[in-house]
């Protein structure tokens, strides 16, 4: 009886201390910020809230679209082939600070590596969610100057802007899964880098519909009605080849504006000329995404709170205009297919 009373008292006391269960699942190790100046909250379960899964054709589409955006600097000669320029010129220490901020690694020494990693990682998230947020986390020295900074990715789920601030809502389901407390984080808008999927390609809504439909088409290789017929040894006239072709045609229509070739499966259904047109559409989107991310990066480098007053560029990367010129040559029949590949190769 005494144990029952003691246990009941503990439960009642715990409830009175936290009647809304704001701290019920909090674990100090999980809830601690990675940086003392970080205002955003690390939520680890937000992707489960999406109406589609990142798998199947959608996974291949995203992977193909972001991996070709930037060169891989660990290959010999790539740093010399794609030199990075900073205007006006900065010191080696400042360049290393910028490289570490962009790469997310503790020991990044080359700015080109950092830019390539940042563009590629940002594009990856952009193709999955159609929207990317980063919190700019600063470290200042005793004189108030920027000593170092980092760009911390914030999930776009339950993240909203109101007036001059962004608000991140951590509700009970997220708190339970992430072992943190229920809370609302307030972050000044000037501390947020926001990048939206280009409106010329339909924006977030169009990308969302494409990924959701591709996820639905990827759920089963053989449809359920055919599996049931096979279990009953019935011949209902189903042809797997026609079914696969029909799914291919629907996906091809979905991603026509993006230029994705479904990893060469299109070679069985369209001519080389139209295959090259798709290739050019894909390359133009890659160039547009790359220029968008680098432009947004330069924006935050030159405004509050960083105010570094520099512009970062990388040479020898093709632009959307270069793709348009190759398309004009293709339509006139004045270029070889291999020359197009070589002109737009990274």
C-alpha positions in Angstrom: 0.0 0.0 0.0 2.8 2.4 0.9 4.5 1.6 -2.5 1.3 2.4 -4.3 0.9 5.7 -2.6 4.5 6.6 -3.2 4.3 5.7 -6.9 1.0 7.7 -7.3 2.6 10.7 -5.6 5.6 10.5 -8.0 3.2 10.4 -11.0 1.1 13.3 -9.8 4.2 15.4 -8.9 5.7 14.7 -12.4 2.5 15.7 -14.1 2.2 18.9 -12.1 5.7 19.9 -12.9 5.1 19.4 -16.7 1.3 19.2 -17.3 1.7 19.7 -21.1 4.4 17.1 -21.4 6.8 19.6 -22.9 9.9 17.9 -21.4 8.6 14.3 -21.1 11.0 12.8 -23.8 13.9 15.2 -23.4 17.3 13.7 -23.3 20.2 16.1 -22.5 22.6 14.4 -24.9 20.2 14.6 -27.8 18.8 18.1 -27.1 22.2 19.8 -26.7 23.0 22.2 -29.6 26.1 21.4 -31.7 27.1 25.1 -31.4 26.5 27.4 -28.5 25.3 30.1 -31.0 22.9 27.8 -32.8 19.3 28.8 -32.5 17.6 26.1 -34.6 16.7 22.7 -33.2 17.9 19.4 -34.6 14.9 17.2 -35.5 15.7 13.7 -36.7 12.3 12.3 -37.7 10.8 14.9 -40.0 11.2 12.9 -43.3 8.7 10.4 -42.0 6.0 13.0 -42.3 6.4 13.3 -46.1 3.5 11.8 -48.2 6.0 9.8 -50.3 9.2 7.8 -49.7 12.6 8.6 -51.1 13.1 5.4 -53.0 12.6 3.7 -56.4 12.6 5.9 -59.5 12.4 9.0 -57.3 15.7 8.1 -55.6 17.4 7.5 -59.0 16.0 10.7 -60.4 17.4 12.8 -57.5 20.7 11.0 -57.5 21.3 11.6 -61.2 20.2 15.2 -61.1 22.5 16.4 -58.3 25.7 14.3 -58.7 26.6 15.8 -62.1 26.4 19.4 -60.9 29.9 19.9 -59.8 33.3 18.3 -60.4 34.8 15.9 -57.9 37.9 17.6 -56.7 39.7 14.5 -55.4 40.5 13.5 -59.0 43.9 14.6 -60.2 43.9 17.9 -62.1 40.4 18.9 -61.2 41.4 21.8 -59.0 43.5 23.2 -61.8 40.8 22.6 -64.4 38.1 24.4 -62.3 39.9 27.2 -60.5 38.1 29.2 -57.8 38.3 33.0 -57.7 37.5 35.3 -54.8 37.1 39.0 -55.5 38.6 40.9 -53.9 41.4 38.5 -53.0 41.5 37.3 -49.4 44.1 35.8 -47.2 44.8 32.1 -46.9 43.3 32.0 -43.4 40.1 33.6 -44.6 39.9 31.2 -47.6 40.3 28.2 -45.2 37.6 29.6 -42.9 35.3 29.8 -45.9 36.2 26.3 -47.2 35.4 24.8 -43.8 32.1 26.7 -43.5 31.0 25.4 -46.9 32.2 21.8 -46.7 31.0 21.1 -43.2 34.2 19.2 -42.5 36.7 20.2 -39.8 39.8 19.9 -42.0 38.8 21.4 -45.3 41.8 23.3 -46.8 40.7 24.0 -50.4 37.9 26.4 -51.2 37.1 24.6 -54.5 36.4 21.4 -52.5 34.1 23.3 -50.1 32.1 25.0 -52.9 31.6 21.7 -54.7 30.4 19.9 -51.6 28.1 22.8 -50.6 26.5 23.0 -54.1 26.1 19.3 -54.4 24.7 18.8 -50.9 22.3 21.7 -51.3 21.1 20.5 -54.7 20.5 17.1 -53.1 18.2 18.5 -50.5 16.6 20.9 -53.1 15.7 18.0 -55.4 14.2 16.1 -52.5 12.2 18.9 -50.8 12.0 21.7 -53.3 13.2 24.1 -50.6 16.4 24.4 -48.5 17.1 26.4 -45.3 20.4 27.0 -43.6 21.1 28.8 -40.4 24.1 31.0 -40.4 26.0 30.3 -37.2 28.7 32.8 -36.3 31.7 32.9 -34.1 33.1 36.4 -33.4 36.4 37.4 -31.9 36.9 40.0 -29.2 36.9 42.8 -31.7 33.4 41.7 -33.0 34.8 40.5 -36.4 33.7 37.1 -37.9 36.2 34.5 -36.8 34.4 31.6 -38.3 30.9 30.5 -39.4 29.0 27.5 -40.4 25.8 26.8 -42.4 23.5 24.4 -40.5 20.8 22.7 -42.5 17.3 23.1 -41.1 14.5 20.7 -42.1 11.7 22.6 -44.0 9.0 20.8 -42.1 7.1 23.0 -39.6 9.4 25.9 -40.4 7.7 29.2 -41.1 8.5 32.9 -41.6 6.5 35.6 -39.9 7.5 39.3 -40.4 11.3 39.5 -39.7 11.8 36.1 -38.1 11.5 32.4 -38.8 9.9 30.1 -36.3 10.7 26.3 -36.0 7.9 24.3 -34.3 8.9 21.2 -32.5 5.6 19.4 -31.6 5.0 16.4 -29.4 5.5 13.8 -32.1 8.9 15.3 -33.2 9.9 15.7 -29.5 9.2 12.0 -28.8 11.1 10.7 -31.9 14.0 13.1 -31.5 14.2 12.9 -27.7 14.0 16.6 -27.3 11.5 18.9 -25.6 8.5 20.5 -27.2 9.4 24.1 -28.1 9.3 26.9 -30.6 12.6 28.3 -31.8 12.8 31.9 -33.1 15.5 32.8 -35.6 16.1 36.2 -37.2 15.4 36.1 -40.9 18.8 37.7 -41.6 20.4 34.5 -40.1 18.6 32.2 -42.6 19.8 31.3 -46.1 16.7 30.2 -48.1 16.9 28.5 -51.6 13.8 27.6 -53.5 13.5 25.3 -56.5 13.4 27.4 -59.7 10.0 28.6 -60.7 10.9 28.2 -64.3 10.7 24.4 -63.6 7.5 24.5 -61.7 8.9 25.3 -58.3 8.3 23.1 -55.2 4.8 22.1 -56.1 5.7 20.6 -59.5 8.7 18.8 -58.1 6.5 17.5 -55.2 3.9 16.1 -57.7 6.6 14.4 -59.8 8.3 12.7 -56.9 5.1 11.6 -55.3 3.9 10.0 -58.6 7.2 8.3 -59.2 7.1 6.9 -55.7 3.6 5.5 -56.4 4.7 3.9 -59.6 7.7 2.4 -57.9 5.8 0.6 -55.2 5.3 -2.6 -57.1 7.1 -4.4 -60.0 4.1 -6.6 -60.7 0.6 -5.2 -60.0 -1.4 -6.8 -57.2 -4.2 -8.0 -59.5 -1.7 -10.0 -61.5 -0.2 -11.5 -58.4 -3.6 -12.6 -57.3 -4.3 -14.1 -60.7 -1.0 -16.0 -60.6 -1.9 -17.4 -57.2 -5.1 -18.8 -58.7 -3.3 -20.0 -61.9 -5.4 -17.7 -64.0 -4.4 -16.2 -67.3 -5.9 -12.7 -67.5 -3.9 -11.6 -70.5 -1.4 -9.5 -68.5 1.9 -8.7 -70.2 4.7 -7.5 -68.0 6.6 -5.9 -70.9 3.6 -3.7 -71.8 3.1 -2.8 -68.1 6.8 -1.8 -67.7 6.7 0.2 -71.0 3.5 2.1 -69.8 5.2 3.0 -66.6 8.2 4.2 -68.4 6.1 6.4 -70.7 4.3 8.0 -67.8 7.6 8.8 -66.0 9.1 10.1 -69.2 6.2 12.5 -69.5 6.5 13.5 -65.9 10.2 14.4 -66.1 10.2 15.8 -69.7 11.0 19.3 -68.5 13.8 18.1 -66.3 15.4 16.0 -69.1 16.0 12.8 -67.0 16.5 9.8 -69.3 15.7 7.2 -66.7 19.3 5.9 -66.9 19.3 5.1 -70.6 16.0 3.2 -70.6 14.8 5.9 -73.1 17.1 4.4 -75.8 14.6 1.7 -76.4 11.7 4.1 -77.2 13.0 7.3 -78.7 15.5 8.3 -81.4 19.0 9.6 -80.8 18.0 13.1 -81.7 15.3 13.3 -79.0 17.6 11.5 -76.6 20.1 14.4 -77.1 17.3 17.0 -76.5 16.6 15.3 -73.1 20.3 15.4 -72.4 20.4 19.1 -73.1 17.3 19.8 -70.9 19.0 18.0 -68.0 22.2 19.9 -68.5 20.4 23.2 -68.6 18.6 22.4 -65.3 21.9 21.4 -63.8 23.5 24.7 -64.8 20.5 26.7 -63.6 20.6 25.0 -60.2 24.3 25.5 -59.8 24.1 29.2 -60.7 21.2 29.7 -58.3 23.0 28.1 -55.4 26.2 30.0 -56.0 24.3 33.3 -56.4 22.5 32.7 -53.1 25.8 31.9 -51.4 27.3 35.2 -52.7 24.2 37.1 -51.4 24.7 36.0 -47.8 28.4 36.6 -47.9 27.7 40.2 -48.6 24.9 41.0 -46.2 24.1 40.8 -42.5 25.3 39.1 -40.4 28.5 38.1 -42.4 29.2 41.2 -44.5 32.4 39.7 -45.9 32.3 41.8 -49.0 33.6 39.1 -51.4 32.3 37.2 -54.5 33.1 33.6 -55.1 33.2 32.1 -58.6 34.4 29.0 -60.3 35.8 29.0 -63.9 35.1 26.6 -66.8 31.7 25.4 -65.7 29.0 25.6 -68.5 26.1 28.0 -68.1 22.5 27.8 -69.3 23.5 29.9 -72.3 26.1 27.4 -73.3 23.4 24.7 -73.4 21.2 26.9 -75.5 23.9 27.3 -78.1 24.5 23.6 -78.3 20.7 23.1 -78.8 20.7 25.6 -81.7 23.6 23.7 -83.3 21.7 20.4 -82.8 18.5 21.7 -84.4 20.5 23.0 -87.4 22.4 19.7 -87.7 25.7 21.4 -87.4 27.2 19.5 -84.5 28.1 15.9 -83.7 26.6 14.2 -80.7 30.0 13.6 -79.2 30.9 17.2 -79.5 27.8 18.1 -77.4 28.8 15.7 -74.7 32.4 17.1 -74.7 31.2 20.7 -74.5 29.0 20.0 -71.5 31.2 17.6 -69.7 32.3 18.1 -66.1 
